[in-house]
Amino acid sequence: MLASRMTSLSVVVPALDEETALPRALSAARQQGVVELVVVDGGSRDDTLGVARRLADRVLVAPRGRAAQMNAGAAVARGDVLLFLHADTLLPLGYPERVAGALATGAIGGRFDLRLDAPGLVFRGLERLINLRSRLTGVATGDQAIFVRRDVFARLGGYPPVPLMEDIALCRRLKRAGRVVALRDRVVTSARRWQRHGVARTILLMWALRAGYYAGLSPDRLARLYADAR
C-alpha cells in the first residue's frame, strides 16, 4: 500500500518510433499503486500510437522533443507524483512502494540506479560509473526514471523547453528545491545507443556535451553538436 503522503502515481512516457520497446515498458510499469500510464507521442512513423492506445490509459500527441512531450503528459496527469519513464526502460517490481517510501521521508523527488540490458564487463563497469556519478552529483539522466511530487514539478515550471539536457536542468532545479533521493533499485534500460555508436565514442560525446552545458553553451547549440556527432 502506498504511504499516506503519496496518494497516487502517474507514469509519463515520451515516445518516438518505439513500437517494439513500448509494450515491455508499459507492462513493467503497470503495477499496483499506479493510477495511470500516460504516453505522449512525438510524431512516430511506426505503430507507436497504436501500441500506446491499446496499453496506456491516456495517449497524447505533442511536438517532438522529450521536454515538450513530458510537460504535455504532466499537464493532464492525475497523480500526486509524476514518474517520467523512457520508452526503452523497464521499472523494477515494487517500484511504486519504493517511490512512496522515499517520498514519505520528506524527499521531493528522486531517481533509480540503472542497469544496461547488454552482457559484458564493459557494460557492468559503465553502469557503475553512471550510478556513482549520479550519486556524487545528485544529477540523473532521463533513463533513470526521475520522479517528483506534482506540486514541486509545477512550482519549478516543469522541464525547461530545451532540445537537450532537459533532465540535467530539472535535476539541478530539484536539488535547489529540496532533498532528492537515489534509490538503489535498478531500472533496466536499452544499451542500443552505446552499441550503435561504440562505448568509448559515446562516453566521450556525453562528457563533451555535459562539459559544454556546465560551461554555459546553449542547449540548442549542444543539440546541433549532438546531431552532427552522431
Backbone as a chain_set.jsonl record, in Angstrom:
{"seq": "MLASRMTSLSVVVPALDEETALPRALSAARQQGVVELVVVDGGSRDDTLGVARRLADRVLVAPRGRAAQMNAGAAVARGDVLLFLHADTLLPLGYPERVAGALATGAIGGRFDLRLDAPGLVFRGLERLINLRSRLTGVATGDQAIFVRRDVFARLGGYPPVPLMEDIALCRRLKRAGRVVALRDRVVTSARRWQRHGVARTILLMWALRAGYYAGLSPDRLARLYADAR", "coords": {"N": [[0.842, -1.193, 0.0], [0.446, 2.265, -0.749], [2.225, 4.927, 0.828], [0.792, 7.33, 3.073], [1.398, 9.955, 2.464], [1.643, 10.035, -0.217], [-0.673, 9.74, -2.554], [-1.286, 8.952, -5.14], [0.148, 7.804, -8.226], [1.382, 8.795, -11.284], [2.606, 7.658, -14.38], [4.586, 8.936, -16.86], [5.29, 8.728, -20.23], [7.389, 9.642, -22.711], [7.477, 9.182, -26.218], [8.863, 8.05, -29.325], [8.752, 6.534, -32.285], [8.752, 3.885, -31.122], [7.577, 1.344, -31.193], [8.391, -1.277, -30.783], [9.782, -1.423, -28.314], [8.042, -0.22, -26.485], [5.731, -1.828, -25.544], [6.841, -3.616, -23.582], [7.891, -1.825, -21.728], [5.585, -0.49, -20.786], [4.164, -2.65, -19.754], [5.819, -3.473, -17.615], [5.614, -1.187, -16.08], [3.006, -1.159, -15.243], [1.756, -1.559, -12.356], [0.504, -2.307, -9.022], [-0.707, 0.511, -7.338], [-0.217, 2.409, -9.182], [-1.828, 4.972, -10.774], [-2.242, 5.711, -13.398], [-1.047, 5.302, -16.773], [0.551, 7.354, -18.949], [1.103, 8.085, -22.241], [3.002, 10.0, -24.43], [3.211, 10.866, -27.627], [5.622, 11.817, -30.07], [5.271, 12.208, -32.788], [5.506, 9.765, -34.203], [6.516, 7.464, -36.774], [6.028, 4.842, -36.994], [4.099, 2.178, -35.495], [3.741, 3.173, -32.928], [1.779, 4.838, -31.752], [-0.529, 3.235, -32.042], [0.131, 1.011, -30.428], [0.36, 2.32, -27.959], [-2.27, 3.227, -27.57], [-3.566, 0.852, -27.142], [-2.448, -0.088, -24.757], [-1.917, 1.911, -22.847], [-3.319, 4.338, -20.51], [-3.902, 6.96, -21.112], [-3.346, 8.769, -24.076], [-1.409, 11.018, -25.84], [-0.543, 13.469, -28.356], [2.236, 15.395, -29.029], [4.438, 18.205, -29.736], [7.547, 17.208, -31.14], [10.198, 16.161, -29.03], [11.637, 15.501, -25.943], [11.307, 17.107, -23.617], [9.087, 18.794, -24.219], [7.169, 16.829, -24.696], [7.042, 15.434, -22.235], [6.226, 17.474, -20.511], [3.696, 17.977, -21.584], [2.417, 15.56, -21.002], [2.542, 15.608, -18.191], [0.861, 17.731, -17.697], [-1.724, 16.759, -18.026], [-1.84, 14.616, -16.371], [-3.101, 12.793, -13.526], [-2.025, 12.079, -11.13], [-0.575, 12.519, -7.821], [2.086, 12.308, -7.73], [4.656, 12.321, -10.13], [6.199, 10.203, -12.458], [8.734, 9.954, -14.72], [9.306, 8.166, -17.557], [11.445, 6.579, -19.81], [10.795, 5.157, -23.015], [12.189, 2.859, -23.576], [12.873, 1.631, -21.254], [12.731, -0.405, -18.339], [10.857, -0.652, -15.436], [11.481, -1.646, -12.006], [10.111, -4.457, -10.133], [7.73, -3.626, -7.692], [8.235, -0.935, -7.604], [6.417, 1.296, -7.164], [5.961, 1.255, -4.368], [8.532, 1.691, -3.444], [9.03, 4.281, -4.362], [7.02, 5.621, -2.954], [7.857, 5.15, -0.306], [10.27, 6.552, -0.259], [9.444, 9.212, -0.666], [7.864, 9.558, 1.535], [9.662, 10.071, 3.507], [10.162, 12.701, 3.347], [11.434, 13.589, 1.092], [11.528, 15.331, -2.067], [11.651, 14.265, -4.53], [13.279, 11.956, -6.826], [15.365, 9.316, -8.161], [16.25, 6.225, -9.89], [18.77, 3.629, -9.627], [20.693, 2.34, -12.392], [20.639, -0.197, -14.893], [22.147, -1.655, -17.701], [20.933, -3.313, -20.623], [22.67, -5.166, -21.772], [25.106, -7.766, -22.18], [28.337, -8.309, -20.595], [31.514, -7.193, -19.305], [32.261, -4.575, -19.832], [29.868, -3.135, -19.996], [28.88, -3.578, -17.427], [30.768, -2.177, -15.933], [30.3, 0.359, -16.948], [27.707, 0.875, -16.067], [28.184, 1.071, -13.296], [29.772, 3.368, -13.194], [27.981, 5.311, -14.162], [25.959, 5.221, -12.189], [27.429, 5.868, -9.898], [28.404, 8.433, -10.542], [25.971, 9.779, -10.657], [25.127, 9.608, -7.992], [27.13, 11.063, -6.689], [26.898, 13.616, -7.794], [24.22, 14.239, -7.615], [22.648, 14.445, -9.787], [20.605, 13.166, -12.328], [20.122, 11.133, -15.272], [17.623, 10.967, -17.865], [16.944, 8.295, -18.376], [17.0, 7.076, -15.946], [14.609, 7.048, -14.692], [13.252, 9.434, -13.417], [11.504, 10.809, -10.68], [9.002, 12.901, -9.14], [7.309, 15.04, -6.851], [4.141, 16.223, -7.751], [3.255, 18.876, -7.196], [5.657, 20.164, -6.67], [6.974, 19.882, -9.11], [5.301, 21.458, -10.726], [5.668, 23.945, -9.497], [8.311, 24.449, -10.121], [8.152, 24.888, -12.759], [8.152, 22.8, -14.536], [9.78, 20.731, -17.034], [12.443, 22.461, -18.582], [11.988, 24.148, -21.706], [13.859, 22.886, -23.762], [16.003, 21.426, -26.299], [17.816, 19.492, -25.511], [19.485, 18.059, -22.685], [17.498, 18.445, -20.838], [16.848, 16.837, -18.683], [19.039, 17.05, -16.936], [18.892, 19.768, -16.369], [16.421, 19.895, -15.006], [17.012, 18.284, -12.769], [18.972, 19.815, -11.482], [17.451, 21.987, -10.662], [15.701, 20.677, -8.933], [17.458, 19.859, -6.887], [18.004, 22.294, -5.697], [15.553, 22.859, -4.672], [14.851, 21.021, -2.709], [15.255, 17.895, -0.866], [16.569, 15.197, -2.672], [16.311, 11.825, -3.593], [18.34, 8.868, -4.122], [17.579, 5.944, -5.329], [18.452, 2.537, -4.828], [17.33, 0.424, -6.133], [17.082, -1.027, -9.363], [16.455, 0.223, -12.597], [16.043, -1.172, -15.846], [17.577, -0.424, -18.751], [17.806, 0.241, -22.291], [20.75, -0.612, -24.076], [21.272, 0.233, -26.577], [22.143, 2.661, -27.73], [24.82, 2.85, -26.923], [25.801, 0.533, -28.062], [25.367, 0.996, -30.763], [26.891, 3.269, -31.444], [29.303, 2.829, -30.246], [31.061, 2.265, -27.197], [33.234, 3.794, -26.094], [33.264, 6.06, -27.774], [30.704, 7.092, -27.354], [30.782, 7.689, -24.607], [32.735, 9.728, -24.568], [31.42, 11.632, -26.112], [29.152, 12.181, -24.519], [30.383, 13.197, -22.207], [31.591, 15.459, -23.307], [29.345, 16.933, -24.091], [28.114, 17.396, -21.616], [30.129, 18.874, -20.364], [30.131, 21.108, -22.003], [27.571, 22.052, -21.487], [27.683, 22.728, -18.725], [29.565, 24.666, -18.968], [28.196, 26.684, -20.037], [27.221, 26.676, -22.67], [24.53, 26.936, -24.976], [21.564, 24.87, -24.842], [20.419, 24.499, -27.378], [22.555, 24.807, -29.154], [24.151, 22.711, -28.247], [22.509, 20.572, -28.917], [22.672, 20.651, -31.685], [25.37, 20.053, -32.026], [25.347, 17.469, -30.971], [23.713, 16.145, -32.815], [25.325, 16.383, -35.1], [27.576, 14.951, -34.313], [26.631, 12.379, -34.155]], "CA": [[0.0, 0.0, 0.0], [1.218, 3.488, -0.814], [2.26, 5.726, 2.035], [-0.275, 8.313, 3.107], [1.818, 11.228, 1.894], [1.577, 9.911, -1.664], [-1.936, 9.06, -2.788], [-1.393, 8.402, -6.487], [1.355, 7.907, -9.043], [1.206, 8.767, -12.739], [3.815, 7.406, -15.153], [4.531, 9.674, -18.127], [6.251, 8.123, -21.149], [7.556, 10.258, -24.028], [7.813, 8.117, -27.162], [9.047, 8.367, -30.739], [9.131, 5.33, -33.029], [9.105, 2.907, -30.103], [6.567, 0.289, -31.192], [8.965, -2.536, -30.313], [10.159, -1.358, -26.899], [6.988, 0.331, -25.636], [4.906, -2.795, -24.818], [7.52, -4.131, -22.388], [7.998, -0.735, -20.756], [4.278, -0.253, -20.182], [3.816, -3.833, -18.957], [6.575, -3.41, -16.36], [5.156, -0.028, -15.306], [1.633, -1.384, -14.777], [1.781, -2.245, -11.069], [-0.403, -1.775, -8.011], [-0.304, 1.81, -6.83], [-0.105, 3.331, -10.314], [-3.168, 5.405, -11.148], [-2.377, 5.808, -14.847], [0.093, 5.358, -17.671], [0.305, 8.384, -19.959], [2.094, 8.072, -23.311], [2.968, 11.205, -25.255], [3.927, 10.578, -28.862], [6.216, 12.998, -30.676], [5.187, 12.156, -34.245], [6.078, 8.491, -34.656], [6.183, 6.986, -38.121], [5.665, 3.434, -36.892], [2.815, 1.942, -34.823], [3.819, 3.545, -31.518], [0.472, 5.326, -31.301], [-1.442, 2.102, -31.924], [0.527, 0.267, -29.229], [0.023, 3.128, -26.785], [-3.728, 3.259, -27.397], [-4.001, -0.44, -26.612], [-1.858, -0.454, -23.48], [-1.839, 3.023, -21.897], [-4.606, 4.896, -20.083], [-4.081, 8.194, -21.852], [-2.383, 8.917, -25.162], [-1.399, 12.363, -26.388], [0.443, 13.8, -29.37], [2.818, 16.698, -28.711], [5.61, 18.5, -30.558], [8.678, 16.308, -30.888], [11.174, 16.629, -28.042], [11.241, 14.901, -24.669], [10.832, 18.116, -22.669], [7.724, 19.175, -24.597], [6.284, 15.674, -24.537], [6.841, 15.144, -20.814], [5.406, 18.552, -19.949], [2.321, 17.76, -22.037], [1.874, 14.456, -20.214], [2.373, 16.055, -16.808], [-0.26, 18.676, -17.623], [-3.004, 16.047, -17.976], [-1.748, 13.515, -15.406], [-3.928, 12.972, -12.333], [-1.328, 11.641, -9.93], [0.116, 13.463, -6.945], [3.505, 12.119, -8.011], [4.917, 12.053, -11.539], [7.413, 9.471, -12.765], [8.998, 10.099, -16.153], [9.899, 6.893, -17.967], [11.78, 6.418, -21.215], [10.05, 4.05, -23.606], [13.04, 1.672, -23.666], [13.335, 1.373, -19.887], [11.836, -1.256, -17.559], [10.851, -0.367, -13.999], [11.573, -2.87, -11.202], [8.942, -4.888, -9.381], [7.56, -2.936, -6.426], [8.733, 0.453, -7.639], [5.538, 2.298, -6.534], [6.198, 1.272, -2.936], [9.831, 2.311, -3.198], [8.84, 5.726, -4.549], [6.224, 6.105, -1.826], [8.679, 5.151, 0.895], [11.253, 7.641, -0.344], [8.774, 10.496, -0.51], [7.337, 9.632, 2.898], [10.724, 10.569, 4.385], [10.274, 14.141, 3.155], [12.081, 13.924, -0.177], [10.617, 15.893, -3.066], [11.776, 13.5, -5.76], [14.413, 11.047, -6.846], [15.62, 8.519, -9.361], [16.693, 4.86, -9.643], [20.005, 3.178, -10.238], [20.484, 1.91, -13.772], [21.326, -1.373, -15.44], [22.044, -1.732, -19.156], [20.441, -4.639, -20.994], [23.666, -5.847, -22.618], [26.068, -8.531, -21.39], [29.743, -7.957, -20.732], [32.132, -6.407, -18.241], [32.27, -3.158, -20.212], [28.583, -2.54, -19.635], [28.772, -3.576, -15.972], [31.548, -1.05, -15.456], [29.628, 1.585, -17.36], [26.598, 1.069, -15.115], [28.728, 1.535, -12.013], [30.198, 4.75, -13.367], [26.783, 6.153, -14.283], [25.291, 5.294, -10.891], [28.298, 6.595, -8.981], [28.36, 9.849, -10.925], [24.667, 10.312, -10.276], [25.094, 9.768, -6.532], [28.055, 12.117, -6.268], [26.467, 14.925, -8.282], [22.801, 14.481, -7.381], [22.023, 14.694, -11.09], [20.264, 11.924, -13.013], [19.701, 11.195, -16.665], [16.215, 10.597, -18.006], [16.723, 6.853, -18.368], [16.994, 6.585, -14.563], [13.224, 7.141, -14.206], [13.134, 10.537, -12.462], [10.157, 11.031, -10.147], [8.909, 14.167, -8.413], [5.965, 15.437, -6.42], [3.491, 17.029, -8.785], [3.227, 20.295, -6.84], [7.017, 20.677, -6.825], [7.21, 19.965, -10.552], [4.581, 22.631, -11.222], [6.29, 25.15, -8.948], [9.58, 24.658, -10.809], [7.891, 25.183, -14.159], [8.303, 21.617, -15.365], [11.037, 20.641, -17.769], [12.696, 23.638, -19.416], [11.715, 23.823, -23.117], [15.128, 22.828, -24.476], [16.079, 20.194, -27.088], [18.8, 18.563, -24.947], [19.879, 18.318, -21.301], [16.339, 18.817, -20.015], [16.88, 16.054, -17.448], [20.039, 17.66, -16.061], [18.356, 21.064, -15.928], [15.403, 19.654, -13.981], [17.663, 17.778, -11.56], [19.627, 20.934, -10.799], [16.388, 22.744, -10.003], [15.202, 19.872, -7.822], [18.446, 19.915, -5.802], [17.847, 23.573, -5.003], [14.212, 22.944, -4.086], [14.67, 20.122, -1.576], [16.057, 16.668, -0.852], [16.315, 14.258, -3.76], [16.856, 10.526, -3.192], [18.893, 7.971, -5.133], [17.17, 4.592, -4.966], [19.368, 1.513, -5.326], [16.598, -0.447, -7.049], [17.579, -0.73, -10.707], [15.702, 0.135, -13.845], [16.826, -1.794, -16.925], [17.404, 0.414, -19.933], [18.445, -0.265, -23.502], [22.139, -0.228, -24.342], [21.392, 0.346, -28.031], [22.937, 3.837, -28.093], [26.224, 2.507, -26.719], [26.153, -0.494, -29.026], [25.32, 1.547, -32.114], [27.944, 4.25, -31.696], [30.53, 2.45, -29.567], [31.058, 2.721, -25.81], [34.2, 4.874, -25.876], [32.828, 7.255, -28.506], [29.517, 7.634, -26.704], [31.214, 8.29, -23.342], [33.397, 10.985, -24.872], [30.401, 12.571, -26.57], [28.341, 12.59, -23.375], [31.223, 14.061, -21.362], [31.763, 16.737, -24.003], [28.078, 17.661, -24.028], [27.933, 17.857, -20.238], [31.097, 19.948, -20.121], [29.627, 22.277, -22.706], [26.387, 22.562, -20.777], [28.111, 23.392, -17.492], [30.352, 25.84, -19.337], [27.283, 27.738, -20.443], [26.738, 26.592, -24.042], [23.076, 26.809, -25.015], [21.096, 23.541, -25.221], [20.188, 24.443, -28.824], [23.846, 24.554, -29.793], [24.567, 21.357, -27.888], [21.696, 19.644, -29.699], [23.24, 20.618, -33.039], [26.625, 19.309, -31.926], [24.985, 16.066, -30.745], [23.244, 15.619, -34.092], [26.468, 16.3, -36.013], [28.479, 13.901, -33.842], [26.031, 11.085, -34.423]], "C": [[0.877, 1.243, 0.0], [1.146, 4.252, 0.488], [1.268, 6.864, 1.94], [0.115, 9.624, 2.467], [1.826, 11.189, 0.372], [0.345, 9.104, -2.009], [-2.032, 8.452, -4.174], [-0.139, 8.706, -7.289], [0.972, 7.806, -10.513], [2.565, 8.551, -13.392], [3.65, 8.053, -16.514], [5.655, 9.173, -19.026], [6.31, 8.917, -22.447], [8.029, 9.192, -25.014], [7.957, 8.666, -28.573], [9.578, 7.125, -31.433], [9.601, 4.225, -32.084], [8.11, 1.743, -30.047], [7.098, -1.034, -30.647], [9.222, -2.513, -28.814], [8.99, -0.999, -25.995], [6.145, -0.717, -24.919], [5.547, -3.311, -23.534], [7.61, -3.049, -21.317], [6.675, -0.507, -20.041], [3.843, -1.439, -19.323], [4.534, -3.818, -17.615], [6.084, -2.274, -15.475], [3.788, -0.241, -14.69], [1.652, -2.227, -13.508], [0.802, -1.594, -10.1], [0.148, -0.482, -7.44], [-0.135, 2.847, -7.918], [-1.502, 3.699, -10.786], [-3.343, 5.463, -12.651], [-1.021, 5.769, -15.528], [-0.262, 6.324, -18.791], [1.434, 8.338, -20.979], [1.911, 9.319, -24.163], [3.838, 10.963, -26.48], [4.42, 11.875, -29.502], [6.205, 12.982, -32.196], [5.776, 10.894, -34.83], [5.606, 8.127, -36.061], [5.84, 5.502, -38.12], [4.339, 3.31, -36.142], [2.872, 2.255, -33.335], [2.468, 4.009, -30.989], [-0.517, 4.184, -31.12], [-1.147, 1.277, -30.693], [0.094, 1.021, -27.978], [-1.476, 3.12, -26.53], [-4.271, 1.947, -26.87], [-3.576, -0.652, -25.168], [-1.817, 0.648, -22.43], [-3.238, 3.508, -21.535], [-4.937, 6.195, -20.805], [-2.981, 8.299, -22.893], [-2.535, 10.312, -25.755], [-0.401, 12.434, -27.532], [0.916, 15.212, -29.073], [3.969, 16.967, -29.658], [6.786, 17.625, -30.152], [9.694, 16.954, -29.959], [10.738, 16.159, -26.67], [10.692, 15.93, -23.69], [9.384, 18.488, -22.957], [6.753, 18.029, -24.369], [6.01, 15.382, -23.066], [6.018, 16.232, -20.134], [3.941, 18.392, -20.355], [1.667, 16.635, -21.244], [1.619, 14.852, -18.779], [1.157, 16.948, -16.661], [-1.606, 17.974, -17.508], [-3.007, 14.93, -16.941], [-2.527, 13.833, -14.135], [-3.192, 12.673, -11.042], [-0.72, 12.767, -9.124], [1.624, 13.412, -7.146], [3.646, 11.746, -9.479], [6.225, 11.286, -11.676], [7.583, 9.492, -14.278], [9.85, 8.925, -16.617], [10.209, 6.901, -19.455], [11.135, 5.14, -21.752], [10.877, 2.781, -23.749], [13.592, 1.258, -22.307], [12.283, 0.592, -19.101], [11.975, -0.93, -16.08], [10.881, -1.663, -13.192], [10.253, -3.196, -10.5], [8.897, -4.157, -8.041], [7.992, -1.487, -6.428], [7.754, 1.464, -7.044], [5.747, 2.4, -5.025], [7.538, 1.927, -2.598], [9.763, 3.825, -3.355], [8.088, 6.305, -3.357], [7.053, 6.188, -0.552], [9.689, 6.28, 0.904], [10.599, 8.992, -0.085], [8.202, 10.67, 0.897], [8.382, 10.124, 3.89], [10.926, 12.074, 4.24], [10.988, 14.559, 1.888], [11.057, 14.502, -1.142], [10.665, 15.12, -4.376], [12.967, 12.582, -5.699], [14.558, 10.349, -8.167], [16.084, 7.142, -8.928], [18.122, 4.654, -10.142], [19.668, 2.547, -11.587], [21.247, 0.637, -14.068], [21.089, -1.368, -16.945], [21.721, -3.164, -19.572], [21.389, -5.372, -21.949], [24.645, -6.599, -21.734], [27.478, -7.973, -21.546], [30.236, -7.043, -19.631], [32.143, -4.916, -18.561], [30.976, -2.481, -19.768], [28.351, -2.549, -18.125], [29.58, -2.41, -15.384], [30.903, 0.276, -15.79], [28.461, 1.9, -16.432], [27.115, 1.646, -13.798], [29.151, 2.995, -12.092], [29.011, 5.704, -13.428], [26.124, 6.327, -12.917], [26.122, 6.065, -9.868], [28.278, 8.084, -9.284], [27.061, 10.494, -10.484], [24.577, 10.534, -8.774], [25.976, 10.923, -6.071], [27.56, 13.517, -6.645], [25.028, 15.265, -7.928], [22.036, 14.758, -8.65], [21.805, 13.36, -11.796], [20.005, 12.18, -14.485], [18.277, 10.657, -16.772], [15.959, 9.113, -17.974], [16.839, 6.243, -16.976], [15.627, 6.754, -13.902], [13.09, 8.179, -13.079], [11.687, 10.661, -11.99], [10.161, 12.268, -9.256], [7.465, 14.403, -7.976], [5.381, 16.41, -7.433], [3.52, 18.518, -8.452], [4.607, 20.927, -6.975], [7.345, 20.862, -8.304], [6.536, 21.201, -11.145], [5.24, 23.919, -10.749], [7.599, 25.482, -9.664], [9.391, 24.961, -12.296], [8.068, 24.01, -15.096], [9.684, 21.526, -15.982], [11.242, 21.919, -18.573], [12.525, 23.27, -20.889], [12.979, 23.863, -23.966], [15.223, 21.493, -25.214], [17.019, 19.14, -26.524], [19.122, 18.996, -23.522], [18.707, 18.745, -20.417], [16.33, 18.065, -18.689], [17.88, 16.644, -16.449], [19.533, 18.987, -15.51], [17.305, 20.881, -14.837], [16.043, 19.186, -12.684], [18.356, 18.898, -10.79], [18.596, 21.792, -10.068], [15.857, 21.99, -8.793], [16.157, 19.924, -6.636], [18.314, 21.215, -5.005], [16.529, 23.659, -4.257], [14.031, 22.067, -2.854], [15.524, 18.874, -1.705], [15.604, 15.712, -1.944], [17.006, 12.941, -3.426], [17.364, 9.737, -4.397], [18.572, 6.545, -4.706], [18.116, 3.568, -5.587], [18.655, 0.467, -6.18], [16.956, -0.043, -8.478], [16.486, -0.796, -11.772], [16.626, -0.502, -14.87], [16.551, -1.013, -18.201], [18.214, -0.116, -21.102], [19.871, 0.262, -23.65], [22.359, 0.081, -25.824], [22.232, 1.546, -28.466], [24.428, 3.527, -27.997], [26.673, 1.477, -27.751], [26.236, 0.063, -30.44], [26.527, 2.422, -32.408], [29.284, 3.892, -31.057], [30.602, 3.061, -28.179], [31.991, 3.91, -25.622], [33.737, 6.166, -26.55], [31.622, 7.907, -27.824], [29.872, 8.299, -25.383], [31.845, 9.656, -23.599], [32.394, 12.046, -25.317], [29.571, 13.081, -25.399], [29.12, 13.517, -22.442], [31.377, 15.438, -21.995], [30.482, 17.572, -23.926], [27.828, 18.204, -22.623], [28.882, 19.017, -19.916], [30.639, 21.229, -20.793], [28.434, 22.898, -22.007], [26.792, 23.322, -19.516], [28.963, 24.621, -17.765], [29.48, 26.971, -19.865], [26.841, 27.723, -21.887], [25.237, 26.353, -24.041], [22.677, 25.387, -25.39], [20.82, 23.41, -26.72], [21.49, 24.15, -29.565], [24.343, 23.154, -29.48], [23.792, 20.316, -28.676], [22.223, 19.532, -31.123], [24.548, 19.834, -33.05], [26.364, 17.819, -31.765], [24.549, 15.417, -32.062], [24.401, 15.435, -35.068], [27.379, 15.141, -35.626], [27.938, 12.517, -34.13], [26.113, 10.748, -35.903]], "O": [[1.917, 1.282, 0.658], [0.125, 4.229, 1.175], [0.938, 7.314, 0.843], [-0.75, 10.345, 1.97], [2.003, 12.228, -0.264], [0.319, 7.895, -1.778], [-2.8, 7.509, -4.367], [0.539, 9.71, -7.071], [0.32, 6.85, -10.932], [3.554, 9.178, -13.011], [2.698, 7.763, -17.239], [6.824, 9.188, -18.64], [5.357, 8.869, -23.224], [8.894, 8.383, -24.678], [7.274, 9.611, -28.966], [10.714, 6.711, -31.202], [10.704, 3.698, -32.227], [7.833, 1.218, -28.968], [6.331, -1.829, -30.103], [8.913, -3.479, -28.118], [8.951, -1.434, -24.844], [5.852, -0.516, -23.74], [4.875, -3.431, -22.509], [7.425, -3.329, -20.132], [6.648, -0.348, -18.821], [3.22, -1.252, -18.277], [3.928, -4.118, -16.586], [6.132, -2.38, -14.249], [3.438, 0.425, -13.715], [1.574, -3.454, -13.567], [0.333, -0.478, -10.326], [1.328, -0.393, -7.1], [0.068, 4.027, -7.632], [-2.279, 2.821, -11.16], [-4.454, 5.287, -13.15], [0.003, 6.143, -14.955], [-1.253, 6.135, -19.496], [2.597, 8.53, -20.625], [0.795, 9.65, -24.566], [5.061, 10.866, -26.374], [3.732, 12.895, -29.48], [7.018, 13.652, -32.833], [6.471, 10.943, -35.844], [4.486, 8.429, -36.473], [5.406, 4.966, -39.14], [3.537, 4.244, -36.152], [2.127, 1.664, -32.554], [2.058, 3.615, -29.897], [-1.266, 4.166, -30.143], [-2.068, 0.878, -29.979], [-0.469, 0.436, -27.053], [-1.905, 3.015, -25.381], [-5.317, 1.922, -26.222], [-4.277, -1.334, -24.42], [-1.696, 0.357, -21.24], [-4.219, 3.134, -22.177], [-6.101, 6.492, -21.076], [-1.828, 7.96, -22.629], [-3.631, 10.734, -26.123], [0.473, 11.577, -27.667], [0.106, 16.12, -28.888], [4.439, 16.045, -30.325], [6.989, 17.34, -28.972], [10.008, 18.138, -30.084], [9.597, 16.387, -26.269], [9.711, 15.656, -23.0], [8.548, 18.496, -22.053], [5.636, 18.242, -23.898], [4.869, 15.11, -22.691], [5.197, 15.933, -19.268], [3.045, 18.645, -19.55], [0.503, 16.738, -20.857], [0.598, 14.479, -18.202], [0.492, 16.932, -15.625], [-2.544, 18.541, -16.946], [-4.058, 14.354, -16.658], [-2.608, 14.987, -13.715], [-3.692, 12.987, -9.963], [-0.391, 13.828, -9.655], [2.346, 14.342, -6.786], [2.863, 10.958, -10.01], [7.238, 11.664, -11.088], [6.685, 9.096, -15.021], [10.964, 8.717, -16.136], [9.336, 7.197, -20.272], [10.958, 4.167, -21.019], [10.318, 1.718, -24.02], [14.641, 0.619, -22.217], [11.091, 0.888, -19.183], [13.08, -0.931, -15.537], [10.358, -2.68, -13.648], [9.402, -2.329, -10.304], [9.905, -4.078, -7.338], [8.104, -0.87, -5.369], [8.214, 2.439, -6.45], [5.716, 3.495, -4.463], [7.661, 2.628, -1.593], [10.366, 4.564, -2.577], [8.466, 7.345, -2.817], [6.969, 7.165, 0.192], [9.938, 6.895, 1.941], [11.149, 9.822, 0.639], [8.071, 11.792, 1.388], [8.038, 10.548, 4.993], [11.763, 12.659, 4.928], [11.137, 15.753, 1.626], [9.866, 14.203, -1.051], [9.806, 15.306, -5.238], [13.599, 12.437, -4.652], [13.953, 10.737, -9.166], [16.294, 6.902, -7.739], [18.616, 5.413, -10.976], [18.508, 2.26, -11.882], [22.349, 0.417, -13.565], [19.978, -1.112, -17.409], [22.182, -4.116, -18.943], [20.945, -6.111, -22.829], [24.986, -6.125, -20.65], [27.774, -7.257, -22.503], [29.487, -6.229, -19.093], [32.045, -4.087, -17.657], [31.002, -1.376, -19.226], [27.707, -1.646, -17.591], [29.129, -1.741, -14.454], [30.957, 1.215, -14.995], [28.252, 3.054, -16.057], [26.545, 2.594, -13.258], [28.914, 3.766, -11.162], [29.033, 6.774, -12.82], [25.772, 7.441, -12.529], [25.579, 6.826, -9.067], [28.148, 8.903, -8.375], [27.053, 11.624, -9.996], [24.015, 11.533, -8.326], [25.605, 11.672, -5.167], [27.775, 14.479, -5.909], [24.646, 16.435, -7.936], [20.907, 15.247, -8.608], [22.707, 12.525, -11.854], [19.706, 13.303, -14.892], [17.793, 9.973, -15.87], [14.871, 8.688, -17.586], [16.783, 5.022, -16.832], [15.505, 6.618, -12.685], [12.843, 7.823, -11.927], [10.758, 10.623, -12.796], [11.19, 12.635, -8.689], [6.524, 14.005, -8.663], [6.068, 17.315, -7.907], [3.783, 19.34, -9.33], [4.721, 22.094, -7.351], [7.923, 21.874, -8.699], [7.125, 21.906, -11.965], [5.358, 24.877, -11.513], [7.957, 26.652, -9.8], [10.355, 25.255, -13.004], [8.13, 24.187, -16.312], [10.633, 22.158, -15.518], [10.297, 22.412, -19.189], [12.894, 22.162, -21.28], [13.155, 24.761, -24.789], [14.589, 20.521, -24.802], [17.027, 18.006, -27.003], [19.037, 20.181, -23.199], [18.913, 19.344, -19.361], [15.859, 18.592, -17.681], [17.594, 16.725, -15.255], [19.721, 19.294, -14.333], [17.293, 21.622, -13.854], [15.658, 19.643, -11.608], [18.321, 18.912, -9.559], [18.859, 22.27, -8.964], [15.592, 22.587, -7.749], [15.711, 20.023, -5.493], [18.491, 21.227, -3.787], [16.395, 24.442, -3.316], [13.152, 22.334, -2.034], [16.412, 18.805, -2.555], [14.412, 15.455, -2.114], [18.168, 12.94, -3.017], [16.895, 9.907, -5.522], [19.226, 6.0, -3.817], [18.532, 3.716, -6.736], [19.313, -0.301, -6.883], [17.114, 1.142, -8.771], [15.706, -1.746, -11.832], [17.848, -0.385, -14.774], [15.414, -0.955, -18.669], [19.193, -0.838, -20.916], [20.15, 1.431, -23.382], [23.5, 0.18, -26.276], [22.954, 1.466, -29.46], [25.204, 3.895, -28.878], [27.795, 1.542, -28.253], [27.087, -0.355, -31.226], [27.119, 2.335, -33.483], [30.286, 4.567, -31.295], [30.254, 4.226, -27.989], [31.59, 4.926, -25.054], [33.812, 7.241, -25.955], [31.54, 9.132, -27.734], [29.332, 9.357, -25.061], [31.521, 10.629, -22.919], [32.507, 13.213, -24.944], [29.313, 14.28, -25.297], [28.578, 14.505, -21.947], [31.303, 16.458, -21.31], [30.541, 18.783, -23.717], [27.382, 19.34, -22.462], [28.495, 20.001, -19.286], [30.748, 22.312, -20.218], [28.303, 24.121, -21.943], [26.305, 24.425, -19.266], [29.079, 25.509, -16.92], [29.962, 28.077, -20.111], [26.155, 28.648, -22.321], [24.729, 25.633, -23.182], [23.374, 24.748, -26.179], [20.972, 22.324, -27.278], [21.517, 23.341, -30.492], [24.896, 22.481, -30.35], [24.349, 19.29, -29.065], [22.222, 18.447, -31.705], [24.806, 19.05, -33.964], [27.069, 16.996, -32.349], [24.955, 14.301, -32.385], [24.452, 14.436, -35.785], [27.896, 14.433, -36.49], [28.71, 11.578, -34.329], [25.654, 9.685, -36.321]]}, "num_chains": 1, "name": "protein.A"}
